[in-house]
């Protein structure tokens, strides 16, 4: 998903459109929903509830209204009003509104978090420094849903929800920062942690190599993280430049392994 954002938005400064929302949905539900429901607005009524008890928590808008509601959300995201807000507030509002509209049969929460990540990235937020917003919200689903339900449907007061959303971003940033400190401390990189901006793929690779004791090629990296050859080369080159990886072999036989920690 971050690869999609990098390729289609950050480099080209494209505005968010309805098609963007559909593409994000297609990405997050790939291999989960049938093709007829992937990247497609729902055409049936849905309810949000507790399957075990049958309790209905929320009734989303009629499916006939979904395209217009998403169009309104997209128009707001591209408006001066949205641009005047702090990035985290705009992202939080976008997240809530997409969940409220519930435009898909499934994957609405994941798509909302993907949209929030896109908003943050477009506003200059360094989304590469945390894995995904899902990690925080999935830890306590009850609190997540409670925060969403805190919005008053009459006044649309989002104070409690936005406080929860902003806290989630802060917690994720601290968590990844600590993980980076552990890794950089282990390998004693000369540069300060604040000067190194490792993305989630790079951090996961370091963990993987640390525990496997093996090495990886550019092609294997592409397959492991579903990225292009260019992205793989950039990621591996950055890790090598920071002294976290060393190169073995040359040409097609080139492989990367962890550098030996200083003792």
MODELLER restraints for C-alpha pairs under 7 A, 6 or more apart:
rsr = mdl.restraints
at = mdl.atoms
rsr.add(forms.Gaussian(group=physical.xy_distance, feature=features.Distance(at['CA:1:A'], at['CA:27:A']), mean=6.70, stdev=0.5))
rsr.add(forms.Gaussian(group=physical.xy_distance, feature=features.Distance(at['CA:5:A'], at['CA:118:A']), mean=6.45, stdev=0.5))
rsr.add(forms.Gaussian(group=physical.xy_distance, feature=features.Distance(at['CA:10:A'], at['CA:122:A']), mean=6.37, stdev=0.5))
rsr.add(forms.Gaussian(group=physical.xy_distance, feature=features.Distance(at['CA:15:A'], at['CA:78:A']), mean=6.87, stdev=0.5))
rsr.add(forms.Gaussian(group=physical.xy_distance, feature=features.Distance(at['CA:16:A'], at['CA:74:A']), mean=6.46, stdev=0.5))
rsr.add(forms.Gaussian(group=physical.xy_distance, feature=features.Distance(at['CA:17:A'], at['CA:74:A']), mean=5.84, stdev=0.5))
rsr.add(forms.Gaussian(group=physical.xy_distance, feature=features.Distance(at['CA:18:A'], at['CA:70:A']), mean=6.68, stdev=0.5))
rsr.add(forms.Gaussian(group=physical.xy_distance, feature=features.Distance(at['CA:18:A'], at['CA:71:A']), mean=6.26, stdev=0.5))
rsr.add(forms.Gaussian(group=physical.xy_distance, feature=features.Distance(at['CA:18:A'], at['CA:74:A']), mean=6.55, stdev=0.5))
rsr.add(forms.Gaussian(group=physical.xy_distance, feature=features.Distance(at['CA:22:A'], at['CA:39:A']), mean=4.49, stdev=0.5))
rsr.add(forms.Gaussian(group=physical.xy_distance, feature=features.Distance(at['CA:22:A'], at['CA:40:A']), mean=6.40, stdev=0.5))
rsr.add(forms.Gaussian(group=physical.xy_distance, feature=features.Distance(at['CA:23:A'], at['CA:39:A']), mean=5.84, stdev=0.5))
rsr.add(forms.Gaussian(group=physical.xy_distance, feature=features.Distance(at['CA:24:A'], at['CA:111:A']), mean=6.07, stdev=0.5))
rsr.add(forms.Gaussian(group=physical.xy_distance, feature=features.Distance(at['CA:24:A'], at['CA:114:A']), mean=6.66, stdev=0.5))
rsr.add(forms.Gaussian(group=physical.xy_distance, feature=features.Distance(at['CA:25:A'], at['CA:38:A']), mean=6.86, stdev=0.5))
rsr.add(forms.Gaussian(group=physical.xy_distance, feature=features.Distance(at['CA:25:A'], at['CA:39:A']), mean=5.24, stdev=0.5))
rsr.add(forms.Gaussian(group=physical.xy_distance, feature=features.Distance(at['CA:25:A'], at['CA:107:A']), mean=6.95, stdev=0.5))
rsr.add(forms.Gaussian(group=physical.xy_distance, feature=features.Distance(at['CA:25:A'], at['CA:111:A']), mean=5.22, stdev=0.5))
rsr.add(forms.Gaussian(group=physical.xy_distance, feature=features.Distance(at['CA:26:A'], at['CA:38:A']), mean=5.04, stdev=0.5))
rsr.add(forms.Gaussian(group=physical.xy_distance, feature=features.Distance(at['CA:26:A'], at['CA:39:A']), mean=4.35, stdev=0.5))
rsr.add(forms.Gaussian(group=physical.xy_distance, feature=features.Distance(at['CA:28:A'], at['CA:110:A']), mean=6.52, stdev=0.5))
rsr.add(forms.Gaussian(group=physical.xy_distance, feature=features.Distance(at['CA:28:A'], at['CA:111:A']), mean=6.54, stdev=0.5))
rsr.add(forms.Gaussian(group=physical.xy_distance, feature=features.Distance(at['CA:29:A'], at['CA:38:A']), mean=6.72, stdev=0.5))
rsr.add(forms.Gaussian(group=physical.xy_distance, feature=features.Distance(at['CA:29:A'], at['CA:107:A']), mean=6.27, stdev=0.5))
rsr.add(forms.Gaussian(group=physical.xy_distance, feature=features.Distance(at['CA:40:A'], at['CA:104:A']), mean=6.93, stdev=0.5))
rsr.add(forms.Gaussian(group=physical.xy_distance, feature=features.Distance(at['CA:41:A'], at['CA:103:A']), mean=5.48, stdev=0.5))
rsr.add(forms.Gaussian(group=physical.xy_distance, feature=features.Distance(at['CA:41:A'], at['CA:104:A']), mean=5.18, stdev=0.5))
rsr.add(forms.Gaussian(group=physical.xy_distance, feature=features.Distance(at['CA:42:A'], at['CA:63:A']), mean=6.21, stdev=0.5))
rsr.add(forms.Gaussian(group=physical.xy_distance, feature=features.Distance(at['CA:42:A'], at['CA:103:A']), mean=5.95, stdev=0.5))
rsr.add(forms.Gaussian(group=physical.xy_distance, feature=features.Distance(at['CA:42:A'], at['CA:104:A']), mean=4.72, stdev=0.5))
rsr.add(forms.Gaussian(group=physical.xy_distance, feature=features.Distance(at['CA:42:A'], at['CA:105:A']), mean=5.38, stdev=0.5))
rsr.add(forms.Gaussian(group=physical.xy_distance, feature=features.Distance(at['CA:43:A'], at['CA:63:A']), mean=5.49, stdev=0.5))
rsr.add(forms.Gaussian(group=physical.xy_distance, feature=features.Distance(at['CA:44:A'], at['CA:63:A']), mean=5.97, stdev=0.5))
rsr.add(forms.Gaussian(group=physical.xy_distance, feature=features.Distance(at['CA:45:A'], at['CA:62:A']), mean=6.12, stdev=0.5))
rsr.add(forms.Gaussian(group=physical.xy_distance, feature=features.Distance(at['CA:45:A'], at['CA:63:A']), mean=5.98, stdev=0.5))
rsr.add(forms.Gaussian(group=physical.xy_distance, feature=features.Distance(at['CA:46:A'], at['CA:59:A']), mean=6.89, stdev=0.5))
rsr.add(forms.Gaussian(group=physical.xy_distance, feature=features.Distance(at['CA:46:A'], at['CA:60:A']), mean=6.70, stdev=0.5))
rsr.add(forms.Gaussian(group=physical.xy_distance, feature=features.Distance(at['CA:47:A'], at['CA:56:A']), mean=6.68, stdev=0.5))
rsr.add(forms.Gaussian(group=physical.xy_distance, feature=features.Distance(at['CA:47:A'], at['CA:58:A']), mean=6.02, stdev=0.5))
rsr.add(forms.Gaussian(group=physical.xy_distance, feature=features.Distance(at['CA:47:A'], at['CA:59:A']), mean=4.80, stdev=0.5))
rsr.add(forms.Gaussian(group=physical.xy_distance, feature=features.Distance(at['CA:47:A'], at['CA:60:A']), mean=6.37, stdev=0.5))
rsr.add(forms.Gaussian(group=physical.xy_distance, feature=features.Distance(at['CA:48:A'], at['CA:56:A']), mean=5.99, stdev=0.5))
rsr.add(forms.Gaussian(group=physical.xy_distance, feature=features.Distance(at['CA:48:A'], at['CA:57:A']), mean=5.53, stdev=0.5))
rsr.add(forms.Gaussian(group=physical.xy_distance, feature=features.Distance(at['CA:48:A'], at['CA:58:A']), mean=5.00, stdev=0.5))
rsr.add(forms.Gaussian(group=physical.xy_distance, feature=features.Distance(at['CA:48:A'], at['CA:59:A']), mean=6.28, stdev=0.5))
rsr.add(forms.Gaussian(group=physical.xy_distance, feature=features.Distance(at['CA:49:A'], at['CA:55:A']), mean=5.36, stdev=0.5))
rsr.add(forms.Gaussian(group=physical.xy_distance, feature=features.Distance(at['CA:49:A'], at['CA:56:A']), mean=4.21, stdev=0.5))
rsr.add(forms.Gaussian(group=physical.xy_distance, feature=features.Distance(at['CA:49:A'], at['CA:57:A']), mean=4.74, stdev=0.5))
rsr.add(forms.Gaussian(group=physical.xy_distance, feature=features.Distance(at['CA:49:A'], at['CA:58:A']), mean=6.68, stdev=0.5))
rsr.add(forms.Gaussian(group=physical.xy_distance, feature=features.Distance(at['CA:50:A'], at['CA:56:A']), mean=6.64, stdev=0.5))
rsr.add(forms.Gaussian(group=physical.xy_distance, feature=features.Distance(at['CA:60:A'], at['CA:100:A']), mean=6.37, stdev=0.5))
rsr.add(forms.Gaussian(group=physical.xy_distance, feature=features.Distance(at['CA:60:A'], at['CA:101:A']), mean=5.97, stdev=0.5))
rsr.add(forms.Gaussian(group=physical.xy_distance, feature=features.Distance(at['CA:60:A'], at['CA:102:A']), mean=6.05, stdev=0.5))
rsr.add(forms.Gaussian(group=physical.xy_distance, feature=features.Distance(at['CA:61:A'], at['CA:101:A']), mean=6.14, stdev=0.5))
rsr.add(forms.Gaussian(group=physical.xy_distance, feature=features.Distance(at['CA:66:A'], at['CA:101:A']), mean=6.60, stdev=0.5))
rsr.add(forms.Gaussian(group=physical.xy_distance, feature=features.Distance(at['CA:66:A'], at['CA:103:A']), mean=5.69, stdev=0.5))
rsr.add(forms.Gaussian(group=physical.xy_distance, feature=features.Distance(at['CA:69:A'], at['CA:101:A']), mean=6.90, stdev=0.5))
rsr.add(forms.Gaussian(group=physical.xy_distance, feature=features.Distance(at['CA:76:A'], at['CA:82:A']), mean=6.33, stdev=0.5))
rsr.add(forms.Gaussian(group=physical.xy_distance, feature=features.Distance(at['CA:82:A'], at['CA:90:A']), mean=6.10, stdev=0.5))
rsr.add(forms.Gaussian(group=physical.xy_distance, feature=features.Distance(at['CA:87:A'], at['CA:120:A']), mean=5.84, stdev=0.5))
rsr.add(forms.Gaussian(group=physical.xy_distance, feature=features.Distance(at['CA:87:A'], at['CA:123:A']), mean=5.98, stdev=0.5))
rsr.add(forms.Gaussian(group=physical.xy_distance, feature=features.Distance(at['CA:88:A'], at['CA:120:A']), mean=6.67, stdev=0.5))
rsr.add(forms.Gaussian(group=physical.xy_distance, feature=features.Distance(at['CA:88:A'], at['CA:166:A']), mean=6.48, stdev=0.5))
rsr.add(forms.Gaussian(group=physical.xy_distance, feature=features.Distance(at['CA:89:A'], at['CA:162:A']), mean=6.72, stdev=0.5))
rsr.add(forms.Gaussian(group=physical.xy_distance, feature=features.Distance(at['CA:91:A'], at['CA:116:A']), mean=4.46, stdev=0.5))
rsr.add(forms.Gaussian(group=physical.xy_distance, feature=features.Distance(at['CA:91:A'], at['CA:119:A']), mean=5.53, stdev=0.5))
rsr.add(forms.Gaussian(group=physical.xy_distance, feature=features.Distance(at['CA:91:A'], at['CA:120:A']), mean=6.23, stdev=0.5))
rsr.add(forms.Gaussian(group=physical.xy_distance, feature=features.Distance(at['CA:92:A'], at['CA:116:A']), mean=6.56, stdev=0.5))
rsr.add(forms.Gaussian(group=physical.xy_distance, feature=features.Distance(at['CA:92:A'], at['CA:162:A']), mean=5.90, stdev=0.5))
rsr.add(forms.Gaussian(group=physical.xy_distance, feature=features.Distance(at['CA:92:A'], at['CA:165:A']), mean=6.07, stdev=0.5))
rsr.add(forms.Gaussian(group=physical.xy_distance, feature=features.Distance(at['CA:94:A'], at['CA:116:A']), mean=6.20, stdev=0.5))
rsr.add(forms.Gaussian(group=physical.xy_distance, feature=features.Distance(at['CA:95:A'], at['CA:112:A']), mean=4.67, stdev=0.5))
rsr.add(forms.Gaussian(group=physical.xy_distance, feature=features.Distance(at['CA:95:A'], at['CA:113:A']), mean=6.05, stdev=0.5))
rsr.add(forms.Gaussian(group=physical.xy_distance, feature=features.Distance(at['CA:95:A'], at['CA:115:A']), mean=6.74, stdev=0.5))
rsr.add(forms.Gaussian(group=physical.xy_distance, feature=features.Distance(at['CA:95:A'], at['CA:116:A']), mean=5.56, stdev=0.5))
rsr.add(forms.Gaussian(group=physical.xy_distance, feature=features.Distance(at['CA:96:A'], at['CA:148:A']), mean=6.88, stdev=0.5))
rsr.add(forms.Gaussian(group=physical.xy_distance, feature=features.Distance(at['CA:98:A'], at['CA:112:A']), mean=5.67, stdev=0.5))
rsr.add(forms.Gaussian(group=physical.xy_distance, feature=features.Distance(at['CA:99:A'], at['CA:108:A']), mean=5.92, stdev=0.5))
rsr.add(forms.Gaussian(group=physical.xy_distance, feature=features.Distance(at['CA:99:A'], at['CA:109:A']), mean=6.07, stdev=0.5))
rsr.add(forms.Gaussian(group=physical.xy_distance, feature=features.Distance(at['CA:99:A'], at['CA:112:A']), mean=6.26, stdev=0.5))
rsr.add(forms.Gaussian(group=physical.xy_distance, feature=features.Distance(at['CA:102:A'], at['CA:108:A']), mean=5.83, stdev=0.5))
rsr.add(forms.Gaussian(group=physical.xy_distance, feature=features.Distance(at['CA:113:A'], at['CA:133:A']), mean=6.34, stdev=0.5))
rsr.add(forms.Gaussian(group=physical.xy_distance, feature=features.Distance(at['CA:113:A'], at['CA:134:A']), mean=6.96, stdev=0.5))
rsr.add(forms.Gaussian(group=physical.xy_distance, feature=features.Distance(at['CA:117:A'], at['CA:127:A']), mean=6.94, stdev=0.5))
rsr.add(forms.Gaussian(group=physical.xy_distance, feature=features.Distance(at['CA:121:A'], at['CA:127:A']), mean=5.88, stdev=0.5))
rsr.add(forms.Gaussian(group=physical.xy_distance, feature=features.Distance(at['CA:128:A'], at['CA:198:A']), mean=6.99, stdev=0.5))
rsr.add(forms.Gaussian(group=physical.xy_distance, feature=features.Distance(at['CA:128:A'], at['CA:199:A']), mean=4.54, stdev=0.5))
rsr.add(forms.Gaussian(group=physical.xy_distance, feature=features.Distance(at['CA:128:A'], at['CA:200:A']), mean=6.40, stdev=0.5))
rsr.add(forms.Gaussian(group=physical.xy_distance, feature=features.Distance(at['CA:129:A'], at['CA:173:A']), mean=6.85, stdev=0.5))
rsr.add(forms.Gaussian(group=physical.xy_distance, feature=features.Distance(at['CA:129:A'], at['CA:176:A']), mean=6.75, stdev=0.5))
rsr.add(forms.Gaussian(group=physical.xy_distance, feature=features.Distance(at['CA:129:A'], at['CA:197:A']), mean=6.48, stdev=0.5))
rsr.add(forms.Gaussian(group=physical.xy_distance, feature=features.Distance(at['CA:129:A'], at['CA:198:A']), mean=6.41, stdev=0.5))
rsr.add(forms.Gaussian(group=physical.xy_distance, feature=features.Distance(at['CA:129:A'], at['CA:199:A']), mean=5.47, stdev=0.5))
rsr.add(forms.Gaussian(group=physical.xy_distance, feature=features.Distance(at['CA:129:A'], at['CA:200:A']), mean=6.72, stdev=0.5))
rsr.add(forms.Gaussian(group=physical.xy_distance, feature=features.Distance(at['CA:130:A'], at['CA:172:A']), mean=6.16, stdev=0.5))
rsr.add(forms.Gaussian(group=physical.xy_distance, feature=features.Distance(at['CA:130:A'], at['CA:173:A']), mean=5.80, stdev=0.5))
rsr.add(forms.Gaussian(group=physical.xy_distance, feature=features.Distance(at['CA:130:A'], at['CA:176:A']), mean=5.72, stdev=0.5))
rsr.add(forms.Gaussian(group=physical.xy_distance, feature=features.Distance(at['CA:130:A'], at['CA:200:A']), mean=6.29, stdev=0.5))
rsr.add(forms.Gaussian(group=physical.xy_distance, feature=features.Distance(at['CA:131:A'], at['CA:200:A']), mean=5.08, stdev=0.5))
rsr.add(forms.Gaussian(group=physical.xy_distance, feature=features.Distance(at['CA:133:A'], at['CA:169:A']), mean=6.93, stdev=0.5))
rsr.add(forms.Gaussian(group=physical.xy_distance, feature=features.Distance(at['CA:136:A'], at['CA:168:A']), mean=5.88, stdev=0.5))
rsr.add(forms.Gaussian(group=physical.xy_distance, feature=features.Distance(at['CA:136:A'], at['CA:172:A']), mean=6.56, stdev=0.5))
rsr.add(forms.Gaussian(group=physical.xy_distance, feature=features.Distance(at['CA:137:A'], at['CA:144:A']), mean=5.92, stdev=0.5))
rsr.add(forms.Gaussian(group=physical.xy_distance, feature=features.Distance(at['CA:147:A'], at['CA:160:A']), mean=6.46, stdev=0.5))
rsr.add(forms.Gaussian(group=physical.xy_distance, feature=features.Distance(at['CA:147:A'], at['CA:161:A']), mean=4.87, stdev=0.5))
rsr.add(forms.Gaussian(group=physical.xy_distance, feature=features.Distance(at['CA:147:A'], at['CA:164:A']), mean=6.60, stdev=0.5))
rsr.add(forms.Gaussian(group=physical.xy_distance, feature=features.Distance(at['CA:148:A'], at['CA:161:A']), mean=5.81, stdev=0.5))
rsr.add(forms.Gaussian(group=physical.xy_distance, feature=features.Distance(at['CA:150:A'], at['CA:160:A']), mean=6.32, stdev=0.5))
rsr.add(forms.Gaussian(group=physical.xy_distance, feature=features.Distance(at['CA:150:A'], at['CA:161:A']), mean=6.38, stdev=0.5))
rsr.add(forms.Gaussian(group=physical.xy_distance, feature=features.Distance(at['CA:151:A'], at['CA:157:A']), mean=5.55, stdev=0.5))
rsr.add(forms.Gaussian(group=physical.xy_distance, feature=features.Distance(at['CA:151:A'], at['CA:158:A']), mean=4.99, stdev=0.5))
rsr.add(forms.Gaussian(group=physical.xy_distance, feature=features.Distance(at['CA:151:A'], at['CA:161:A']), mean=6.62, stdev=0.5))
rsr.add(forms.Gaussian(group=physical.xy_distance, feature=features.Distance(at['CA:181:A'], at['CA:193:A']), mean=6.42, stdev=0.5))
rsr.add(forms.Gaussian(group=physical.xy_distance, feature=features.Distance(at['CA:184:A'], at['CA:193:A']), mean=6.99, stdev=0.5))
rsr.add(forms.Gaussian(group=physical.xy_distance, feature=features.Distance(at['CA:186:A'], at['CA:261:A']), mean=6.29, stdev=0.5))
rsr.add(forms.Gaussian(group=physical.xy_distance, feature=features.Distance(at['CA:187:A'], at['CA:244:A']), mean=6.63, stdev=0.5))
rsr.add(forms.Gaussian(group=physical.xy_distance, feature=features.Distance(at['CA:187:A'], at['CA:261:A']), mean=4.50, stdev=0.5))
rsr.add(forms.Gaussian(group=physical.xy_distance, feature=features.Distance(at['CA:187:A'], at['CA:262:A']), mean=6.43, stdev=0.5))
rsr.add(forms.Gaussian(group=physical.xy_distance, feature=features.Distance(at['CA:188:A'], at['CA:261:A']), mean=6.81, stdev=0.5))
rsr.add(forms.Gaussian(group=physical.xy_distance, feature=features.Distance(at['CA:188:A'], at['CA:262:A']), mean=6.54, stdev=0.5))
rsr.add(forms.Gaussian(group=physical.xy_distance, feature=features.Distance(at['CA:189:A'], at['CA:242:A']), mean=6.51, stdev=0.5))
rsr.add(forms.Gaussian(group=physical.xy_distance, feature=features.Distance(at['CA:189:A'], at['CA:243:A']), mean=6.22, stdev=0.5))
rsr.add(forms.Gaussian(group=physical.xy_distance, feature=features.Distance(at['CA:201:A'], at['CA:225:A']), mean=6.94, stdev=0.5))
rsr.add(forms.Gaussian(group=physical.xy_distance, feature=features.Distance(at['CA:202:A'], at['CA:235:A']), mean=6.59, stdev=0.5))
rsr.add(forms.Gaussian(group=physical.xy_distance, feature=features.Distance(at['CA:209:A'], at['CA:215:A']), mean=6.55, stdev=0.5))
rsr.add(forms.Gaussian(group=physical.xy_distance, feature=features.Distance(at['CA:209:A'], at['CA:258:A']), mean=6.64, stdev=0.5))
rsr.add(forms.Gaussian(group=physical.xy_distance, feature=features.Distance(at['CA:214:A'], at['CA:257:A']), mean=6.50, stdev=0.5))
rsr.add(forms.Gaussian(group=physical.xy_distance, feature=features.Distance(at['CA:215:A'], at['CA:255:A']), mean=6.17, stdev=0.5))
rsr.add(forms.Gaussian(group=physical.xy_distance, feature=features.Distance(at['CA:215:A'], at['CA:256:A']), mean=5.28, stdev=0.5))
rsr.add(forms.Gaussian(group=physical.xy_distance, feature=features.Distance(at['CA:215:A'], at['CA:257:A']), mean=4.38, stdev=0.5))
rsr.add(forms.Gaussian(group=physical.xy_distance, feature=features.Distance(at['CA:216:A'], at['CA:255:A']), mean=5.33, stdev=0.5))
rsr.add(forms.Gaussian(group=physical.xy_distance, feature=features.Distance(at['CA:216:A'], at['CA:256:A']), mean=5.24, stdev=0.5))
rsr.add(forms.Gaussian(group=physical.xy_distance, feature=features.Distance(at['CA:216:A'], at['CA:257:A']), mean=6.60, stdev=0.5))
rsr.add(forms.Gaussian(group=physical.xy_distance, feature=features.Distance(at['CA:217:A'], at['CA:254:A']), mean=6.29, stdev=0.5))
rsr.add(forms.Gaussian(group=physical.xy_distance, feature=features.Distance(at['CA:217:A'], at['CA:255:A']), mean=4.50, stdev=0.5))
rsr.add(forms.Gaussian(group=physical.xy_distance, feature=features.Distance(at['CA:217:A'], at['CA:256:A']), mean=6.21, stdev=0.5))
rsr.add(forms.Gaussian(group=physical.xy_distance, feature=features.Distance(at['CA:218:A'], at['CA:232:A']), mean=6.08, stdev=0.5))
rsr.add(forms.Gaussian(group=physical.xy_distance, feature=features.Distance(at['CA:218:A'], at['CA:233:A']), mean=6.60, stdev=0.5))
rsr.add(forms.Gaussian(group=physical.xy_distance, feature=features.Distance(at['CA:221:A'], at['CA:232:A']), mean=6.21, stdev=0.5))
rsr.add(forms.Gaussian(group=physical.xy_distance, feature=features.Distance(at['CA:222:A'], at['CA:228:A']), mean=6.01, stdev=0.5))
rsr.add(forms.Gaussian(group=physical.xy_distance, feature=features.Distance(at['CA:222:A'], at['CA:229:A']), mean=6.26, stdev=0.5))
rsr.add(forms.Gaussian(group=physical.xy_distance, feature=features.Distance(at['CA:222:A'], at['CA:232:A']), mean=5.86, stdev=0.5))
rsr.add(forms.Gaussian(group=physical.xy_distance, feature=features.Distance(at['CA:239:A'], at['CA:245:A']), mean=5.65, stdev=0.5))
rsr.add(forms.Gaussian(group=physical.xy_distance, feature=features.Distance(at['CA:240:A'], at['CA:246:A']), mean=5.90, stdev=0.5))
rsr.add(forms.Gaussian(group=physical.xy_distance, feature=features.Distance(at['CA:243:A'], at['CA:259:A']), mean=6.85, stdev=0.5))
rsr.add(forms.Gaussian(group=physical.xy_distance, feature=features.Distance(at['CA:244:A'], at['CA:258:A']), mean=5.96, stdev=0.5))
rsr.add(forms.Gaussian(group=physical.xy_distance, feature=features.Distance(at['CA:244:A'], at['CA:259:A']), mean=5.54, stdev=0.5))
rsr.add(forms.Gaussian(group=physical.xy_distance, feature=features.Distance(at['CA:245:A'], at['CA:256:A']), mean=6.09, stdev=0.5))
rsr.add(forms.Gaussian(group=physical.xy_distance, feature=features.Distance(at['CA:245:A'], at['CA:257:A']), mean=5.40, stdev=0.5))
rsr.add(forms.Gaussian(group=physical.xy_distance, feature=features.Distance(at['CA:245:A'], at['CA:258:A']), mean=4.51, stdev=0.5))
rsr.add(forms.Gaussian(group=physical.xy_distance, feature=features.Distance(at['CA:245:A'], at['CA:259:A']), mean=5.00, stdev=0.5))
rsr.add(forms.Gaussian(group=physical.xy_distance, feature=features.Distance(at['CA:246:A'], at['CA:256:A']), mean=5.67, stdev=0.5))
rsr.add(forms.Gaussian(group=physical.xy_distance, feature=features.Distance(at['CA:246:A'], at['CA:257:A']), mean=5.58, stdev=0.5))
rsr.add(forms.Gaussian(group=physical.xy_distance, feature=features.Distance(at['CA:246:A'], at['CA:258:A']), mean=6.16, stdev=0.5))
rsr.add(forms.Gaussian(group=physical.xy_distance, feature=features.Distance(at['CA:246:A'], at['CA:259:A']), mean=5.47, stdev=0.5))
rsr.add(forms.Gaussian(group=physical.xy_distance, feature=features.Distance(at['CA:247:A'], at['CA:254:A']), mean=6.76, stdev=0.5))
rsr.add(forms.Gaussian(group=physical.xy_distance, feature=features.Distance(at['CA:247:A'], at['CA:255:A']), mean=5.88, stdev=0.5))
rsr.add(forms.Gaussian(group=physical.xy_distance, feature=features.Distance(at['CA:247:A'], at['CA:256:A']), mean=4.82, stdev=0.5))
rsr.add(forms.Gaussian(group=physical.xy_distance, feature=features.Distance(at['CA:247:A'], at['CA:257:A']), mean=6.72, stdev=0.5))
rsr.add(forms.Gaussian(group=physical.xy_distance, feature=features.Distance(at['CA:248:A'], at['CA:254:A']), mean=5.69, stdev=0.5))
rsr.add(forms.Gaussian(group=physical.xy_distance, feature=features.Distance(at['CA:248:A'], at['CA:255:A']), mean=5.16, stdev=0.5))
rsr.add(forms.Gaussian(group=physical.xy_distance, feature=features.Distance(at['CA:248:A'], at['CA:256:A']), mean=6.10, stdev=0.5))
rsr.add(forms.Gaussian(group=physical.xy_distance, feature=features.Distance(at['CA:249:A'], at['CA:255:A']), mean=6.33, stdev=0.5))
